[in-house]
Amino acid sequence: MENEILPNLFKNKKNIKIWSAACSTGEEPYSLAMLLTKFLPLNMITIIATDIDKGALSKAIQGIYSEKSLENLPKAFIQKFFIKENNQYMISDEIKSRVKFRQHNLLKDPYEKNCDLIICRNVMIYFTEEAKSEMYHKFHDSLNNNGILFVGSTEQIILPHRYKLKPVKTFFYTKSV
């Protein structure tokens, strides 16, 4: 993501639209916002983060995490973007303000449009093949040309051309035009 995907997205435009679908309790979109600070000033970063679970979204909006939740995050990000209180870590308001959370049902609700990067990891495994097919088509339609769909490690898309997607790297797909 850091060394190839994001630099390629930023080659053609400075402001990219990012959707973190099925974001759960927010670790992923917040981590991405932190990573994006290597490429952009904070005020240029906006991530749309959606999930169906109101409880997960409430926790995401609070932005309070255990030390275990942060174990894969670079230490520099923890030092720069978190405040430690007792055994919990609160994400800074500057990062919090860059992620816009809202409820969304991947099976029923309209999808975001004109996305340059869609992250939908570790949720597709819970859907039927028919539902996955429908969602992959909708993700395709949501992407801009050269946009990227990033799926989880257990969710590699078999025969991505069926959904007008082509692999860029393992677990990263772009829109076929």
C-alpha positions in Angstrom: 0.0 0.0 0.0 2.6 2.5 1.1 5.3 1.8 -1.5 3.3 1.1 -4.6 -0.5 1.5 -4.4 -0.7 5.0 -2.9 2.2 6.5 -4.9 0.5 5.2 -8.1 -2.8 6.7 -7.1 -1.2 10.0 -6.4 0.6 10.1 -9.7 -2.5 11.4 -11.5 -4.2 13.3 -8.8 -3.5 14.9 -5.5 -6.9 14.4 -3.8 -8.2 10.8 -3.9 -11.5 9.5 -2.7 -11.2 6.6 -0.2 -14.0 4.4 1.1 -13.3 1.9 3.9 -16.3 -0.4 3.6 -17.2 -2.7 6.5 -14.8 -0.7 8.7 -15.9 -2.3 12.0 -14.4 -0.4 15.0 -12.3 1.9 12.9 -8.8 0.7 13.2 -8.3 0.3 9.4 -9.6 3.8 8.3 -7.7 5.5 11.1 -4.5 3.6 10.2 -4.9 4.6 6.6 -5.4 8.2 7.6 -2.1 8.1 9.5 -0.4 6.5 6.6 -1.7 9.1 4.2 0.0 11.8 6.3 3.2 10.6 4.6 1.7 11.8 1.3 -0.6 14.7 2.1 -1.2 17.4 4.7 -3.9 16.3 7.1 -6.4 18.9 5.9 -6.4 17.1 2.5 -7.3 13.7 3.9 -10.9 12.4 4.0 -11.9 8.8 4.4 -15.4 7.6 4.2 -15.8 4.7 6.6 -19.0 2.6 6.7 -20.3 -0.4 8.6 -23.7 -2.0 9.2 -23.1 -2.4 13.0 -24.1 0.7 15.0 -22.2 -0.6 18.0 -19.0 -1.0 16.0 -19.5 2.5 14.5 -20.0 4.0 18.0 -16.7 2.5 19.2 -15.0 3.7 16.0 -16.2 7.3 16.5 -15.0 7.2 20.1 -11.5 6.1 18.9 -10.4 4.4 22.1 -8.3 1.3 21.7 -6.4 -1.3 23.8 -2.7 -1.7 23.5 -3.3 -5.1 21.7 -5.4 -3.3 19.0 -2.3 -1.2 18.2 0.3 -3.9 18.2 0.7 -3.9 14.4 0.8 -0.1 14.1 4.2 1.6 13.7 5.5 3.0 17.0 5.9 6.4 15.4 2.2 6.6 14.6 1.3 5.6 18.2 3.5 8.3 19.6 2.3 10.9 17.1 -1.4 10.2 16.9 -2.5 8.7 20.2 -2.9 9.8 23.8 -2.4 7.1 26.4 -4.7 7.1 29.4 -4.4 4.2 31.8 -4.2 1.1 29.6 -6.1 2.6 26.7 -5.1 4.7 23.7 -7.2 7.6 22.4 -6.8 8.6 18.8 -6.0 12.3 18.3 -8.8 14.6 17.2 -6.7 15.6 14.2 -6.9 12.0 12.8 -10.5 11.5 14.0 -11.7 14.5 12.1 -10.4 13.0 8.8 -12.6 9.9 9.0 -16.3 10.2 8.3 -18.2 7.3 9.8 -21.7 6.2 8.8 -24.0 3.2 8.7 -24.1 1.2 5.5 -25.5 -2.2 4.4 -23.4 -3.7 1.7 -26.3 -5.8 0.5 -29.0 -3.1 0.4 -27.6 0.4 0.4 -26.3 2.4 -2.6 -22.5 2.3 -2.9 -20.1 5.3 -2.9 -19.2 6.6 -6.4 -16.0 7.8 -8.0 -13.7 6.1 -5.5 -10.0 5.9 -6.1 -9.4 3.4 -3.3 -11.9 1.0 -1.7 -10.9 -1.2 1.2 -13.2 -4.0 2.0 -11.3 -6.6 4.1 -12.4 -9.5 6.2 -16.1 -9.3 5.6 -16.7 -11.0 2.2 -16.1 -14.4 3.8 -19.5 -14.1 5.6 -21.5 -13.8 2.3 -22.8 -16.3 -0.2 -21.1 -16.6 -3.6 -24.2 -14.9 -5.1 -23.9 -11.9 -2.7 -20.2 -11.6 -3.3 -20.7 -11.5 -7.0 -23.2 -8.7 -6.7 -20.9 -6.8 -4.3 -17.9 -7.2 -6.6 -19.9 -5.8 -9.5 -21.0 -2.8 -7.3 -17.4 -2.2 -6.1 -16.3 -2.2 -9.8 -19.0 0.4 -10.6 -17.9 2.5 -7.6 -14.3 2.7 -8.7 -12.8 5.5 -10.9 -10.7 4.4 -13.8 -7.4 3.2 -12.3 -9.1 2.9 -8.9 -8.1 0.1 -6.6 -10.1 -2.4 -4.6 -8.2 -3.9 -1.6 -9.6 -7.1 -0.1 -8.6 -9.3 2.8 -6.0 -12.1 2.7 -8.7 -14.8 2.9 -10.8 -13.1 0.2 -8.7 -13.3 -3.0 -11.1 -12.8 -5.9 -11.2 -15.9 -8.1 -11.6 -15.0 -11.8 -11.7 -11.3 -11.2 -12.4 -10.6 -14.9 -16.0 -11.8 -14.3 -16.4 -8.6 -12.3 -14.4 -6.4 -14.8 -11.5 -6.3 -12.3 -7.9 -7.2 -12.8 -5.2 -8.0 -10.3 -2.5 -5.4 -9.6 -0.9 -7.1 -6.6 -2.0 -9.9 -4.4 -5.4 -8.8 -2.9 -5.3 -5.5 -4.9 -7.6 -5.2 -8.0 -8.1 -2.4 -10.5 -11.1 -1.6 -12.7 -10.8 -3.1 -16.2 -12.0 -0.6 -18.7 
